[in-house]
Amino acid sequence: MSAPPTTDVRVGRNRLFRSLPRGSLVLAFVVVQLTAFVAAYAAGYPTAYPVFVVLSVFATAYAANEGAFGISVAVLGSVLLVAVGLPLAMFVARQNPSLIVERALDPEVHRMLYLSVYGPLLAALFSLAFGVPLALALARGFPGRSIVESLVDLPLVVPHSAAGILILFGFGQGGAFPQLTLLTTMTGMVLAMVFVSAPYAVNSAREAFASINDRVEYASRIHGASRFETFRRVTGPLALRGILTGGILAWARSVSEFGAVAIVAYSVRFFYPPAGGKVISQHAPIFIRKAYLTGGLESSGAVTFLLLLLSVAVFLLIRWLAYDTATTTGGMR
């Protein structure tokens, strides 16, 4: 008994789709999307582009023979991609190149960009240095672990401005470390960033440790390795990808922090190598808000564009280096 014609068409379409190189398909899809957006924007009908995205995703899923459920998943997911991607595309399309160049040459912007990369980097390193041991302990388990996990996750639900107030009460004047100067200092800025970003580093590392098979560590121990050697040679390398991912997320979260930093260190005095001394600037979200209030949407948009470029470049570089290191280390014996 021969297969129905519709089945033959589906099978043939599926084989054709799968025979094409995945990289070429992705590139072609991206090129089509960019072309469609440029055409819709140039024609003055940017509203047509979200419709095109949903229809093109539907057509792609249909061509891939994903079935009714797969097509529904792809189409519904594309709606969220539109909500995230469309503002970015419209933002880039509406920028003034001459204004971007002008702000890119502004030394004040240079200081802001340096601070907005350097400060979050210190916060991410601090979160990893002390968060990884805590994550390992949480993955192994101990009495009262649920209480500690709740404490770690608490900054995720605390309003950002409230986080800054908590930092001042805990570490500022009259707090546990009154000798620390927090207001307008790099110390205060980093502590505020650590408070809001540490959960990402701890939780990512904890999940990485928890996913390791206990038999691997047990085999290391019965062959004479100490607990430290087992961690250095087995547990650490296997969890390295998750640890690095947590560090990247902590850095990204620190870059975007506004409320806590605005309370603790609205303006920061820090050492700036090109100046050979200390200068004063603001963290990127605060700087952008000030640029919006004083220069309007175009001025703040140009600064935001530069920050996005730098953030994406740093993010991709760190991610590439991190995952390359994790893959190399994980493959060592």
Sequence and secondary structure as in RCSB ss.txt:
>XXXX:A:sequence
MSAPPTTDVRVGRNRLFRSLPRGSLVLAFVVVQLTAFVAAYAAGYPTAYPVFVVLSVFATAYAANEGAFGISVAV
LGSVLLVAVGLPLAMFVARQNPSLIVERALDPEVHRMLYLSVYGPLLAALFSLAFGVPLALALARGFPGRSIVES
LVDLPLVVPHSAAGILILFGFGQGGAFPQLTLLTTMTGMVLAMVFVSAPYAVNSAREAFASINDRVEYASRIHGA
SRFETFRRVTGPLALRGILTGGILAWARSVSEFGAVAIVAYSVRFFYPPAGGKVISQHAPIFIRKAYLTGGLESS
GAVTFLLLLLSVAVFLLIRWLAYDTATTTGGMR
>XXXX:A:secstr
    HHHHHHHHHHHHHHHS HHHHHHHHHHHHHHHHHHHHHTT TTHHHHHHHHHHHHHHHHTT HHHHHHHHH
HHHHHHHHHHHHHHHHHHT  HHHHHHHHT HHHHHHHHHHHHHHHHHHHHHHHHHHHHHHHHHH  TTHHHHHH
HHHGGGTS HHHHHHHHHHHHSTTSS TT   TTBHHHHHHHHHHHHHHHHHHHHHHHHHTS HHHHHHHHHTT 
 HHHHIIIIIHHHHHHHHHHHHHHHHHHHHT  HHHHHH SSEEEEEGGGTEEEEE  HHHHHHHHHHHHHHHHH
HHHHHHHHHHHHHHHHHHHHHHHHHHHHHHT  
